[in-house]
Amino acid sequence: MSPWPLWAVLAPGEPARLESRVLAIAMPDWDEEDGEELPFEVIPGSGRYHAIVGTDPIDIGAEMQIAEALSLECDEPVYSIERANDPWTVMSWRNGALEVLEVGPDGLAKSLGCSLPGRNESSERAARKPLRTVALIEGVQAKEAHRALEEDHGEPLSSGRYRLKDTPRGLLLSGGTGGMNFAHITLSERFPHATVYGVTASPTLDVFSATVIKGGEGIEEFSQPPQEFPPFPVTSKIKGESSPERILAALGIPAEWFRNQ
């Protein structure tokens, strides 16, 4: 497995049971007899917590599904880490409910007696392709979104915290100084009438997914390359288009937003 995990879950329990549960939760069709490599690794910790890590960009999002399910099976919190974006997103899960944490993933892992691969961060981060998320939110304006996000944060947003732009097609939203941190999902929950298109892609668009969200829930998703374990129903088209470039054009999202933010 590559030394750089793009996602991780920190969970209590026995490593062998965690491996079995992860397969059952997120990858029920995996079959060792088919000669497939296990798409994740369980790294035993020094205490009750252990790290479950994956390196495939098309599996990003699996960490939330896994952490949510495992948190329903134990009394202690379960943590999910998504390291593909900058900054990394760290969440705590209790009884299926999530909370975004403002902590570093390596520090959290160390405090739980776990270690994450890829300690040489500067060289690894320079070599990998960062995935960025941009959303089109139909039926919501920038002022409304800004106010709702401030209420969610519980304090005024710092300058440049998010990038918001009203367009004829709707509101464009991306992470600014603090990353996206699922702000588009928060707005989808706050404005259930709005249709949200969340797009996560690499700078060259060779890794690309677009998810349609209503009321905070994923309705359908287009991915290229196709995900082996899609978290939502798969669609072959978004806004009638079936290629990343044309989907972005239909949504009015500039491709440059995935290159320089």
N, C-alpha and C positions, 0 to 999 in steps of 0.2 A: 504494500500500500504506500502511496506517496506520503512523504513526511509532513505535508501541509494539509491539515483537515479543514474543509470548507464548512463543515457543521459538526456539532458535537452535542451530546446529551450527558449530563452528570446526574447519576441516579444511584440510590441505595439498593442493596440487594446482593445476591450471589451472581458473579459474572456469567456462569453457564445459564442461569435462569434468565438473566437480562438478554443474552443473545437469543434465546428461544422466544422471549416475549417480543423483541424487536422484529424478528422475522414474522411472527404471527400478526403484529399490529400493522406494519408498513409494507411487508414484502411477502405476503402469503404464498405467492406463486414461485418463489425461489426454490430450486431443486438442486441439491448438491450432485445428484447423479447425472445432471446435464452437463457437468464440468464447469459450471459458472463459478467465478470467484465471488466469495462473500462480499457484498457491496459496502460493508462497514467492518469496523474492528472494535472489540471490547478490550480496553486497556485496564487491567486491575489496578485499583488504588491501594493505599496503605491502610484504609479503614473501611467504613461501610459504603462509601461512595466509589463508583467506578465510572470511567469515561467510555462513551460509545461515540466513535468518530467515523466520518465518511468524507471522501474526497471528490466525489463525482458531482459536477455542477448541476446535472439534471435531477439530482436527488435533493437539492436544496428545498426546504419546506418540510422534508420528512422529519426533521428534528422537532418541529412543533407538534406534529401528529404523534410522534413517539412520546415526547415529554408529557403531553396532555393525557394520553392513555395511562402512562406509568404513574402519573400523579394521583390518579383515581384508585391506585392499588396500594398506596403506602401513606404513612402518616407524615413523613418528612417531605420537604419541598424537593421538586425535581427541576433541574435547570437546563435550558436549551441555549445553545450558542450558534449563531449564524455568522460565519467569518468571511463570507464572500464579498460583502459590502464594506465600505470604509466610512464611518467606524463600525466595528462589530456590534451585533445586536445580542444582548444577553437578557434572558427572561427567566423569571421564577414561576413555577407552576404549583398550585395547591388545589387539590380536588377539582382539577380541570380548569381552574381560573388562572389567567396569566397576569403578570406584572412585569413591565419593562424595568430593568435595573441599570443604573449608571455605574457599572463596575467593569473592570477589565477581565476578559475571560481567563487569562493565565493566572491572575491573582486569585480569582474565585476558585479555579481548579486546585491551586496549591493549598488554599485554606481548607478544602475538603479532602485533602490527601490524594488528589489526582494529578496527573501530569498530561499535558497535551503535546503531541509531536510538533516539531517545527519551531525550535527555539530561536533559530537564526532568522529573525523576522525581517530584517531589512533586505537581505538578499532574496528571500522567498517572496516577499510582497512585491519586489521589483519584477520578479520573473512571472508572476501569475497575472491573469487577466481579471481585473476587478469587474464584478457585476454591479450595475446600478439600477435603481428602480425609479421610474417616472410614472405618474398617473394622470389620466384624464378623468375629470369628475364633471359629469353633465348635470346641469341644474343647480349648481352652487357657485357663488362668486367669491373672489379672493377675500373680501372683507368678512363675509360670513365664515369662511373657513378659518381665517386668522383668529377670529373671536372664539370659535369652537375649540381650536387647538390650544389657545391660551387657557380656556376653562379646563381642558383636559390636563394640561401641565400644572394648573394651579398657580400660575404666575405669568407675568408678561414674557413674551418670547424675546430672546436676544436678537439683535439685528442680524439678518441673514440666516436665522435658524432654519427656515424653510424657504424654498423658492416657489412663489406663487405667481401665476400669470393668467389673467382673464383672456380668453380667445373666443372667436365666434363659435367654436365647437364645445366650449366649456372651460373649466379651470384646469390649468396644468400645474402639477405639484411635484416637486422633487425635494430631496434632502439638501440642506445647505451646510452650515457649519457643524451640524450634529447628526447628519444622516437622516434617512427617511423614517426609520423606527416605526413602520406600519401606520404612519399618519393617515394614509389613504383609507386604511381599514377603519380607523377611528372616525374619520369623516363619513364613511359609509354607514356606520352605526348611528352617528348623530343626525344624518340626513337620509333616512331610509328610502325616500322617494328618488334619490339620485342613483344613476347608474355609474359605476366606477370601473375604469379599465386600468388595471395595474400591470405595467410592463417592466419586466426585469431582463436586462440584456448585457452582453459584453460590449466593449467598444466597437468591435467589428461586426456585431450582430450574429456571430456564428453560434452563440448560445443565446436563446431568445424564448421568453414565455410571456404570454398576455392572458390575464385572468379577468373575467367579468365578475364583478362583485355587487351584490345588492343587500342592503341591511346588514352589512358586516360579514356576509356569507359568500363564499365562492360558488358561482353558478356553473361556469364552464371555463376551460383553459385550452389555449393553443400553445404548443411547445415545439421548438426546433433546437436540437434533435428531440424526438419524442421521448417522454419520460417513461422509464420502465415501470414505475409505480406512481401513476398520476394521482394527486390528492383530490382532484375534482373531475367531473365528467369532461371528456375530451371533445374538442370541436376542431374541425379542419379549417374554419374561417372565422375571422373577426371583422365585423363591418363588411362582410362579403369579400374580404381579401385573404389570401393564403400564403403570402410571403412576408417576412419581417419588414422589408422596406415599404411595401404597399400598406401593411397594417399601420405602420407609423404614420404614413401619409394620410390614411383615412381618419386616424385619431388626431391628426394635427400636432403630433409630437416630433420635434426636430431630432434627427439622429445624433446631432452634435451634443445633445444633452447627456448622452451615454458616454461621451468621450471626455468632456470637460465640465465638471460641476464644482 
